Amino acid sequence: MNFKNFLLGGVLFLIASVYIFSLPPVLSTGDGGELITVSYALGTPHPSGYPLYVQLGKLFSFLPVGNVGVRVELISVVFSIITLFILYFMVFKLSEKSYEGYFAAITSIFVLAFSYSFFGQSIVAKFYTLNSFFVILLLFCGIIIVLKGYDRRIQFLASFILGLTLSSHHTGFMMIVPLFIVSLFYYKEFFKNLPLSFVFFVSGFSVNLYLYIRGIKENLFNMLSVTDWNSFLIVFLRKNYGTASSVDATTSGFTNFYGYFYAFKNYLYLIEKNFTLFSIPFFILGIVWLFKKSKRLLIFVLISFFIYSIFLAKLTFSLKNPDIHDLYIIGHQYFIPSFVIYCFVLSLGIYLIYNIFEKFNFYFLKKTVPIILIFFPLLMIFDRLTDQYQGKNYVPYSHTKEIFSSLPASSIYMTFGDNHAFQGWYLKLVGRYREDICHIVLDDYKTMTWALQGCKPYRLYRGLFPEFFYGDLIDLTRKKRFYSILALSEKHPLYSVVDSYPYFYSFIYVGKAFEKRDFEEFMKERMKKIKPLLNYEDCLSHGTDDVFTLQLCNFSVIGYINMAKTYETSAGKEIAFDHEISYGDFTAPFKMKVKVSEENEKYLNIYNAIKKYNKMDKFYLKG
């Protein structure tokens, strides 16, 4: 093994080690809980179903390391490392395997690997690094055709990969545009082989048959079942997301062209946060190098970059003032392929600088600058280990487990939103914890439509919870068996007949007509019984700026107010807590007065400490 290969192997090993070291120890927040659960159960997650990721997740779940969550998270690590290797390989090949090209390629690997969003998506159970792998593979196919001429084998391979992208994240399929433009330079050969290319495309697309195969019969977990052509289109095209469906979102790129201004502004902000504005001159120099190398290559790469940066931002990120939710859900996830292409062009700019040193005999700079540029992005490791490190982040697991543990036997537990729902599914269906609980998920705050994935098999839970399945919810509240993370407001249908009272990290629903004195005694007894479950350490030591983790910890503080209320005495200074809890577009009041004494002061101190440690402006992209 020569020195170049040894160094490359060492670099990739270092990056993979940092990624693995930073993995969440049980599960990641948001979609992570759902995707791990679905992979374990071979079910169907939220649209568009992601059948390729789910099947890969099932394969990875058999690895003899860690727990199921960590095994599925390793998918992101593996495809990040492969993506980084392909990035290196493309730059090294374009430089004709030169010394300068080698160091430019190594530099680009470090810059991408430890950029904020790429690092963040490399350590969670998500499909974005798999999507980036497909995009860079298709980019490589296009570059081969541009530089070496038409090859029908590359056309067939690209067609197959394009089919596969539609079984993963649909944005990968957008590479069809630059590839089609390249094919027009060889239109005779392209159209001649188009019928067979379609066969390869269908072969890749056929992975989506999984949705039907797993939908025709009830299994442990299906968000939406695919049983016929219509239900397939609903899931595959994400029709239940309305204007955010695949078709409607794409057409929005050709309307309101003023939105491109905000798309450019917002995307430039992401570049600044991930790579700093100092990277832009290198990117521009990379464009110069591409122009000198091949006009066709320049057109192909720039169109690819435009589609995954400005055009995609127009579809999803063209807001005048993106809030923290937009930055986290969209900015932090969707643009990973564009960052890969950005680093590819940036590395060519670095290579051009090295060539300039060679041309003007700046031998000292030629030898020293590559070493400096390699070690500069290494400093980003320390940034990522302070803002993205999740090796101690037990919050998604412990928060949900504490709620489950606090509930009386045979309770209904209702959640709202992905974060609480997905983690509950993981704990209940994968961890098999508290199978006596029926976990329901409210789809819309102002309706009574529930998802029942946490109450399977239905035939069993119908017998355990006849009141719920046959519509007698008031009887459940009378038995003190209806709990929820939702505080009720006038927007909720139950508000007129049910009161919601704080209960540990959640709320208990009690009919308005019930005797409140007995209820108060029940609450004091229950809160004292569940006191040992309080686990504030995880919310004071998770070490990450992950938005959903911060939100969970901020939500948990109501438990410490409840505990302070339980142990208050008749004397002491009274403190009023008057908050609003957000549930999507709706808010619900949270009001409580607590008298502070030596017996309960520690709970209020914990409350203040958690609030301080988990401030939402801690999120890096918000700053």
Summary of the structure (lengths in Angstrom):
residues: 623
radius of gyration: 26.9
end to end distance: 44.8
largest distance: 90.2
contacts: 2151
relative contact order: 0.10
helix: 65%
strand: 9%
